[in-house]
Amino acid sequence: MVTDDIPVVLKKDIEALPIADVVPIQHGKWNSDGSCSCCGCYAPTDDAHDSILRSELNYCYYCGAKMEVQDG
């Protein structure tokens, strides 16, 4: 961490901050029925005014799982 430009009083406060926990990326895929393989929720594509193809969704809208690229 570059803290040369920060006053000494603040350096101790900054160094005392806990390092953020990093949650590993969860990978999933869209099941044949259109649900997420991780949480079971469906892609939000049922609104006729805002159609989104599952192939365009890189992450699950509900659980945040990164969707694997699927052929076909």
Backbone torsions as a table, in degrees:
resi	resn	phi	psi	omega
1	MET	NA	131.1	178.5
2	VAL	-89.7	112.8	-178.5
3	THR	-129.0	22.3	-177.5
4	ASP	-65.0	-30.7	-177.2
5	ASP	-90.6	-0.1	-177.5
6	ILE	-97.3	135.9	178.4
7	PRO	-56.7	149.6	-176.4
8	VAL	-58.3	-35.4	-179.4
9	VAL	-60.8	-39.5	-178.5
10	LEU	-79.9	-24.9	-178.2
11	LYS	-58.6	-41.9	-179.5
12	LYS	-65.0	-38.9	178.7
13	ASP	-65.9	-41.2	-179.9
14	ILE	-66.3	-44.0	-178.9
15	GLU	-68.8	-21.7	179.3
16	ALA	-82.0	-12.5	179.2
17	LEU	-66.1	135.7	178.7
18	PRO	-70.6	146.9	175.9
19	ILE	-72.5	133.3	-177.3
20	ALA	-62.1	138.3	174.5
21	ASP	-70.6	133.3	-179.8
22	VAL	-104.4	119.5	179.5
23	VAL	-86.3	127.1	179.3
24	PRO	-62.3	147.5	180.0
25	ILE	-69.3	128.6	178.0
26	GLN	-91.4	130.5	-179.7
27	HIS	-104.7	141.8	179.1
28	GLY	-146.7	-171.5	176.5
29	LYS	-151.1	162.3	176.1
30	TRP	-82.7	124.0	176.8
31	ASN	-69.7	166.6	-177.9
32	SER	-62.2	-25.2	178.3
33	ASP	-87.0	1.8	176.9
34	GLY	93.3	5.1	-179.5
35	SER	-95.1	159.1	178.0
36	CYS	-75.0	136.6	-179.7
37	SER	-71.5	-15.1	-179.6
38	CYS	-92.1	-48.1	-174.7
39	CYS	-112.1	-13.8	178.3
40	GLY	83.2	-0.8	179.3
41	CYS	-80.4	155.9	-179.2
42	TYR	-92.8	151.8	176.6
43	ALA	-64.9	140.4	-177.9
44	PRO	-75.9	73.1	-176.3
45	THR	-119.2	9.2	-173.4
46	ASP	-86.3	-3.4	179.1
47	ASP	-84.8	118.0	-176.5
48	ALA	-62.7	-24.1	-178.7
49	HIS	-86.1	-14.1	-176.5
50	ASP	-139.2	66.6	-177.3
51	SER	-75.5	127.8	177.2
52	ILE	-125.5	126.7	176.7
53	LEU	-76.9	141.4	178.0
54	ARG	-59.0	-31.5	-179.6
55	SER	-66.8	-18.5	179.3
56	GLU	-90.3	-11.7	-179.1
57	LEU	-90.0	113.6	180.0
58	ASN	-85.9	-17.8	-179.4
59	TYR	-136.6	149.9	175.5
60	CYS	-68.9	133.6	-178.6
61	TYR	-63.9	-28.5	-172.8
62	TYR	-98.4	-45.9	-175.7
63	CYS	-106.3	-11.6	176.6
64	GLY	83.4	7.6	179.9
65	ALA	-63.4	138.6	176.8
66	LYS	-78.8	122.3	-176.1
67	MET	-82.4	134.3	176.8
68	GLU	-71.8	147.4	177.1
69	VAL	-71.1	130.7	-180.0
70	GLN	-117.5	140.2	177.4
71	ASP	-83.6	145.9	175.1
72	GLY	80.2	NA	NA
